């Protein structure tokens, strides 16, 4: 099975652009998902979380307005509620995230995406 790299990308984010550039400099042309334009699904987010061995807050941008506005730091919120919040407010998703069929990595710093290959 091919180990294709997919990147959840925000072209307005300098870290995301840099991660994409690093992949391409290493002869990797990833499948690019502009997650602010393409609806994320619970299944996709579950897959990312499993590959990262993470919980939803690990992939959330905690300084974004929806995180604060909806009190997503509240420890009583379930995993499902947090995933729903990311789906409703995709700006919450940390970026970039690169995944293959076996693992995932948050590209912070952007050079971290090289750990996916």
Backbone as ProteinMPNN parsed JSONL, in Angstrom:
{"seq_chain_A": "XXXXXXXXXXXXXXXXXXXXXXXXXXXXXXXXXXXXXXXXXXXXXXXXXXXXXXXXXXXXXXXXXXXXXXXXXXXXXXXXXXXXXXXXXXXXXXXXXXXXXXXXXXXXXXXXXXXXX", "coords_chain_A": {"N_chain_A": [[0.846, -1.195, 0.0], [0.518, 2.172, -0.83], [2.206, 4.869, 0.755], [1.018, 7.533, 1.027], [1.29, 11.018, 1.56], [-0.737, 13.281, 3.246], [-1.69, 16.608, 3.715], [-3.114, 18.758, 6.007], [-3.986, 21.852, 5.435], [-3.521, 25.372, 5.641], [-3.456, 27.934, 3.562], [-3.02, 30.588, 4.242], [-1.472, 30.588, 6.453], [1.763, 30.969, 7.641], [3.415, 28.972, 8.76], [2.206, 26.663, 7.862], [2.468, 26.969, 5.085], [5.263, 26.865, 4.935], [5.772, 24.249, 5.838], [4.601, 22.771, 3.769], [6.267, 23.556, 1.669], [8.687, 22.43, 2.551], [8.076, 19.676, 2.416], [7.749, 19.437, -0.36], [10.334, 20.143, -1.215], [11.603, 17.886, -0.513], [10.871, 16.095, -2.382], [8.222, 15.245, -2.121], [4.974, 15.255, -2.98], [2.268, 16.184, -1.556], [-1.165, 15.203, -0.888], [-3.296, 17.828, -0.704], [-5.318, 19.228, 1.689], [-7.353, 21.779, 2.121], [-8.466, 22.695, 4.894], [-10.131, 24.709, 5.811], [-11.788, 25.161, 3.761], [-12.773, 22.714, 2.986], [-15.049, 20.505, 4.302], [-14.472, 19.124, 7.406], [-14.665, 15.848, 8.813], [-16.042, 13.872, 11.498], [-14.96, 11.322, 11.464], [-12.563, 11.665, 10.04], [-11.2, 13.377, 11.792], [-11.053, 11.705, 14.044], [-9.381, 9.714, 13.02], [-7.017, 11.183, 12.607], [-6.462, 11.875, 15.273], [-6.072, 9.315, 16.419], [-3.781, 8.481, 15.012], [-1.985, 10.392, 15.851], [-1.936, 9.779, 18.468], [-3.353, 11.291, 20.353], [-5.445, 13.707, 22.099], [-8.49, 15.599, 21.496], [-8.03, 18.333, 22.322], [-5.317, 18.58, 21.975], [-4.961, 19.106, 19.33], [-6.038, 21.528, 18.921], [-6.267, 25.035, 18.444], [-5.685, 27.11, 20.902], [-5.851, 29.846, 21.302], [-7.597, 30.893, 19.567], [-10.618, 32.617, 18.756], [-13.164, 31.095, 18.877], [-12.431, 29.006, 20.637], [-12.069, 30.243, 23.081], [-14.482, 31.66, 23.324], [-16.447, 29.62, 23.408], [-15.711, 28.275, 25.633], [-13.936, 26.021, 25.53], [-11.93, 24.933, 26.971], [-13.039, 23.823, 29.117], [-13.127, 21.168, 31.254], [-15.16, 19.322, 31.472], [-16.227, 18.809, 29.025], [-16.847, 16.453, 26.475], [-14.94, 14.131, 24.429], [-16.229, 13.815, 22.002], [-17.794, 16.159, 21.91], [-15.774, 18.07, 21.703], [-14.613, 17.374, 19.259], [-16.806, 17.892, 17.611], [-16.86, 20.664, 17.926], [-14.524, 21.42, 16.562], [-15.251, 20.648, 13.995], [-17.387, 22.397, 13.506], [-16.081, 24.813, 13.758], [-13.574, 25.117, 12.024], [-11.266, 26.675, 12.094], [-10.149, 26.235, 14.489], [-8.521, 24.031, 14.286], [-5.268, 22.886, 14.693], [-2.395, 23.716, 12.775], [0.167, 23.084, 10.39], [-1.142, 19.778, 9.747], [0.237, 16.752, 9.003], [-0.353, 13.643, 7.492], [-0.056, 10.087, 7.064], [-0.878, 6.782, 5.896], [-0.278, 5.494, 8.209], [0.717, 7.146, 10.281], [0.752, 10.39, 11.946], [1.588, 13.878, 12.144], [2.023, 16.974, 13.785], [2.891, 19.887, 12.232], [4.757, 21.693, 13.648], [7.597, 22.736, 14.891], [7.695, 23.696, 11.354], [9.555, 21.927, 10.115], [9.122, 19.547, 11.352], [7.421, 18.004, 9.852], [8.954, 16.363, 8.322], [9.339, 14.119, 9.815], [7.353, 12.438, 9.168], [7.952, 10.975, 6.987]], "CA_chain_A": [[0.0, 0.0, 0.0], [1.27, 3.425, -0.932], [2.218, 5.666, 1.977], [0.786, 8.89, 0.551], [1.216, 12.058, 2.576], [-1.815, 14.261, 3.152], [-1.45, 17.729, 4.613], [-4.237, 19.643, 6.318], [-3.229, 23.053, 5.113], [-4.144, 26.695, 5.562], [-2.499, 28.702, 2.764], [-2.764, 31.893, 4.851], [-0.587, 30.372, 7.603], [3.164, 30.87, 7.224], [3.959, 27.665, 9.178], [1.63, 25.679, 6.958], [3.146, 27.145, 3.78], [6.646, 26.398, 5.084], [5.747, 22.784, 5.902], [4.335, 22.291, 2.41], [7.5, 23.796, 0.92], [9.671, 21.43, 2.994], [7.704, 18.393, 1.813], [8.053, 19.486, -1.797], [11.786, 20.14, -1.372], [12.025, 16.505, -0.295], [10.237, 15.315, -3.445], [6.934, 14.718, -1.692], [3.838, 16.09, -3.396], [1.172, 15.659, -0.743], [-2.554, 15.552, -1.126], [-3.514, 19.029, 0.108], [-6.693, 19.476, 2.102], [-7.519, 23.101, 2.716], [-9.526, 22.333, 5.833], [-11.086, 25.803, 6.002], [-12.676, 25.107, 2.595], [-13.292, 21.355, 2.878], [-15.65, 20.112, 5.564], [-13.861, 18.031, 8.16], [-15.634, 14.914, 9.375], [-15.649, 13.266, 12.773], [-14.114, 10.167, 11.155], [-11.234, 12.18, 9.691], [-10.559, 13.865, 13.016], [-10.745, 10.527, 14.869], [-8.216, 9.081, 12.404], [-5.863, 12.027, 12.936], [-6.188, 11.733, 16.715], [-5.501, 7.987, 16.649], [-2.416, 8.44, 14.479], [-1.158, 11.256, 16.701], [-2.064, 9.323, 19.853], [-3.647, 12.571, 20.994], [-6.845, 14.009, 22.38], [-8.878, 16.744, 20.671], [-7.417, 19.615, 22.693], [-3.941, 18.592, 21.472], [-4.941, 19.592, 17.949], [-6.83, 22.758, 18.881], [-5.594, 26.318, 18.639], [-6.341, 27.598, 22.109], [-5.969, 31.303, 21.319], [-8.623, 31.296, 18.604], [-11.836, 33.158, 19.375], [-14.15, 30.079, 19.273], [-11.956, 28.231, 21.793], [-12.339, 31.062, 24.263], [-15.905, 32.001, 23.336], [-17.259, 28.454, 23.761], [-15.111, 27.683, 26.836], [-13.524, 24.671, 25.161], [-10.983, 24.441, 27.981], [-13.871, 23.196, 30.139], [-12.75, 19.754, 31.358], [-16.324, 18.435, 31.438], [-16.591, 18.538, 27.632], [-16.441, 15.122, 26.021], [-14.151, 14.058, 23.2], [-17.167, 14.033, 20.904], [-18.149, 17.583, 21.887], [-14.619, 18.817, 21.216], [-14.514, 17.09, 17.827], [-17.88, 18.667, 16.989], [-16.453, 22.074, 17.914], [-13.556, 21.587, 15.471], [-16.006, 20.552, 12.742], [-18.167, 23.633, 13.353], [-15.152, 25.945, 13.718], [-12.313, 24.512, 11.587], [-10.134, 27.537, 12.43], [-9.589, 25.688, 15.726], [-7.568, 22.954, 14.008], [-3.848, 23.249, 14.629], [-1.9, 23.546, 11.415], [-0.386, 22.053, 9.527], [-1.065, 18.393, 10.194], [0.562, 15.849, 7.899], [-0.658, 12.258, 7.841], [0.084, 8.996, 6.101], [-1.812, 5.735, 6.306], [0.148, 4.908, 9.483], [1.003, 8.09, 11.358], [0.46, 11.805, 11.729], [2.481, 14.799, 12.864], [1.696, 18.395, 13.71], [4.067, 20.545, 11.652], [5.237, 22.815, 14.457], [7.954, 23.625, 13.789], [7.403, 23.1, 10.041], [10.492, 20.847, 9.801], [8.61, 18.309, 11.967], [6.73, 17.182, 8.849], [9.9, 15.374, 7.791], [9.223, 12.92, 10.637], [6.265, 11.635, 8.629], [8.465, 10.14, 5.886]], "C_chain_A": [[0.882, 1.247, 0.0], [1.134, 4.222, 0.357], [2.123, 7.14, 1.618], [0.698, 9.861, 1.722], [0.062, 12.997, 2.243], [-1.484, 15.37, 4.131], [-2.741, 18.534, 4.759], [-3.63, 21.025, 6.403], [-4.109, 24.291, 5.135], [-3.152, 27.576, 4.808], [-2.195, 30.093, 3.33], [-1.78, 31.801, 6.023], [0.855, 30.162, 7.137], [3.769, 29.521, 7.609], [3.457, 26.563, 8.249], [2.282, 25.761, 5.577], [4.579, 26.61, 3.845], [6.701, 24.87, 5.13], [5.516, 22.183, 4.523], [5.588, 22.441, 1.542], [8.56, 22.747, 1.279], [9.35, 20.065, 2.41], [8.092, 18.366, 0.339], [9.554, 19.489, -2.061], [12.363, 18.745, -1.174], [11.294, 15.545, -1.231], [8.965, 14.605, -3.004], [5.868, 15.717, -2.123], [2.611, 15.55, -2.66], [-0.199, 15.973, -1.334], [-2.834, 16.713, -0.176], [-4.997, 19.177, 0.399], [-6.721, 20.834, 2.789], [-8.737, 23.007, 3.633], [-10.487, 23.476, 6.155], [-12.109, 25.835, 4.871], [-13.378, 23.759, 2.463], [-13.81, 20.926, 4.241], [-14.911, 18.932, 6.188], [-14.962, 17.129, 8.687], [-15.118, 14.389, 10.705], [-14.703, 12.088, 12.524], [-12.692, 10.599, 10.816], [-10.499, 12.634, 10.943], [-10.195, 12.717, 13.953], [-9.482, 9.829, 14.345], [-6.941, 9.866, 12.731], [-5.476, 11.838, 14.399], [-5.564, 10.381, 17.037], [-4.048, 7.931, 16.188], [-1.459, 9.315, 15.281], [-1.046, 10.734, 18.127], [-2.335, 10.533, 20.753], [-5.119, 12.675, 21.342], [-7.198, 15.292, 21.618], [-8.221, 18.07, 21.048], [-5.975, 19.728, 22.201], [-3.851, 19.139, 20.061], [-5.756, 20.872, 17.8], [-5.958, 23.975, 19.158], [-6.329, 27.056, 19.757], [-6.489, 29.117, 22.19], [-7.009, 31.812, 20.33], [-9.904, 31.685, 19.34], [-12.851, 32.071, 19.763], [-13.723, 29.253, 20.487], [-12.313, 28.954, 23.083], [-13.843, 31.283, 24.419], [-16.79, 30.848, 23.806], [-16.675, 27.672, 24.943], [-14.68, 26.23, 26.594], [-12.428, 24.116, 26.068], [-11.726, 23.714, 29.1], [-13.625, 21.682, 30.147], [-13.944, 18.806, 31.318], [-16.774, 18.115, 30.014], [-16.041, 17.177, 27.206], [-15.584, 15.229, 24.758], [-15.035, 14.362, 21.995], [-17.563, 15.503, 20.787], [-17.002, 18.429, 21.345], [-14.416, 18.607, 19.717], [-15.593, 17.868, 17.075], [-17.522, 20.147, 16.896], [-15.46, 22.341, 16.79], [-14.278, 21.548, 14.121], [-16.762, 21.855, 12.479], [-17.285, 24.862, 13.178], [-13.763, 25.428, 13.312], [-11.077, 25.378, 11.849], [-9.449, 27.042, 13.702], [-8.507, 24.647, 15.462], [-6.149, 23.495, 13.928], [-3.364, 22.964, 13.22], [-0.4, 23.71, 11.359], [-0.345, 20.702, 10.23], [-0.812, 17.559, 8.947], [0.277, 14.428, 8.36], [-0.302, 11.327, 6.692], [-0.93, 7.941, 6.534], [-1.447, 5.145, 7.661], [0.365, 5.909, 10.606], [0.672, 9.51, 10.957], [1.44, 12.634, 12.553], [1.931, 16.217, 12.707], [2.969, 19.102, 13.28], [4.467, 21.811, 12.391], [6.434, 22.33, 15.237], [7.72, 22.925, 12.44], [8.302, 21.919, 9.676], [10.016, 19.501, 10.374], [7.911, 17.422, 10.947], [7.663, 16.14, 8.237], [9.856, 14.078, 8.595], [8.126, 11.99, 10.132], [6.783, 10.656, 7.568], [9.49, 9.142, 6.367]], "O_chain_A": [[1.859, 1.341, 0.742], [0.069, 4.244, 0.974], [3.049, 7.907, 1.878], [0.098, 9.551, 2.751], [-0.089, 13.444, 1.106], [-1.047, 15.106, 5.251], [-3.366, 18.932, 3.776], [-2.865, 21.333, 7.316], [-5.265, 24.271, 4.713], [-2.11, 27.933, 5.358], [-1.207, 30.711, 2.933], [-1.312, 32.823, 6.523], [1.126, 29.274, 6.328], [4.567, 28.976, 6.847], [4.2, 25.647, 7.898], [2.608, 24.737, 4.977], [5.047, 25.971, 2.902], [7.585, 24.265, 4.524], [6.159, 21.201, 4.152], [5.92, 21.543, 0.769], [9.25, 22.236, 0.396], [10.253, 19.362, 1.955], [8.684, 17.401, -0.145], [10.004, 18.893, -3.039], [13.476, 18.457, -1.614], [11.118, 14.364, -0.931], [8.669, 13.5, -3.458], [5.86, 16.868, -1.688], [1.995, 14.576, -3.094], [-0.361, 16.875, -2.156], [-2.627, 16.588, 1.031], [-5.824, 19.244, -0.511], [-6.188, 21.011, 3.884], [-9.875, 23.209, 3.21], [-11.556, 23.235, 6.717], [-13.165, 26.454, 4.998], [-14.464, 23.678, 1.888], [-13.078, 20.98, 5.229], [-14.752, 17.88, 5.568], [-16.066, 17.591, 8.974], [-13.924, 14.451, 11.0], [-13.756, 11.88, 13.283], [-11.728, 9.972, 11.255], [-9.325, 12.318, 11.135], [-9.141, 12.75, 14.589], [-8.626, 9.408, 15.123], [-5.917, 9.282, 13.087], [-4.3, 11.661, 14.72], [-4.631, 10.303, 17.837], [-3.187, 7.399, 16.89], [-0.269, 9.017, 15.38], [-0.193, 11.171, 18.899], [-1.656, 10.762, 21.754], [-5.932, 11.844, 20.937], [-6.304, 15.995, 21.145], [-7.886, 18.856, 20.162], [-5.463, 20.834, 22.026], [-2.787, 19.587, 19.635], [-6.12, 21.257, 16.689], [-5.048, 23.944, 19.986], [-7.44, 27.555, 19.574], [-7.19, 29.617, 23.07], [-7.273, 33.012, 20.259], [-10.222, 31.148, 20.402], [-13.364, 32.11, 20.881], [-14.57, 28.843, 21.281], [-12.794, 28.352, 24.043], [-14.401, 31.115, 25.504], [-17.771, 31.067, 24.517], [-17.094, 26.548, 25.218], [-15.021, 25.332, 27.365], [-12.045, 22.953, 25.941], [-11.103, 23.062, 29.937], [-13.887, 21.002, 29.156], [-13.761, 17.601, 31.147], [-17.617, 17.24, 29.817], [-14.914, 16.811, 27.54], [-15.518, 16.276, 24.115], [-14.63, 15.082, 21.083], [-17.655, 16.033, 19.679], [-17.229, 19.393, 20.614], [-14.088, 19.546, 18.992], [-15.323, 18.44, 16.019], [-17.842, 20.807, 15.908], [-15.54, 23.378, 16.13], [-13.957, 22.318, 13.216], [-16.772, 22.353, 11.354], [-17.681, 25.834, 12.534], [-12.876, 25.312, 14.158], [-9.956, 24.869, 11.83], [-8.297, 27.389, 13.964], [-7.664, 24.403, 16.325], [-5.869, 24.44, 13.19], [-3.874, 22.064, 12.553], [0.206, 24.393, 12.184], [0.401, 20.513, 11.191], [-1.548, 17.647, 7.964], [0.62, 14.049, 9.48], [-0.253, 11.722, 5.527], [-1.741, 8.179, 7.429], [-2.224, 4.37, 8.218], [0.213, 5.557, 11.776], [0.358, 9.8, 9.803], [2.033, 12.157, 13.52], [1.443, 16.6, 11.644], [4.016, 18.93, 13.905], [4.506, 22.889, 11.799], [6.268, 21.559, 16.182], [7.566, 21.705, 12.393], [7.853, 20.998, 8.993], [10.46, 18.443, 9.929], [7.816, 16.211, 11.149], [7.198, 15.139, 7.692], [10.294, 13.038, 8.103], [7.99, 10.869, 10.624], [6.146, 9.643, 7.283], [10.018, 8.367, 5.57]]}, "name": "protein", "num_of_chains": 1, "seq": "XXXXXXXXXXXXXXXXXXXXXXXXXXXXXXXXXXXXXXXXXXXXXXXXXXXXXXXXXXXXXXXXXXXXXXXXXXXXXXXXXXXXXXXXXXXXXXXXXXXXXXXXXXXXXXXXXXXXX"}
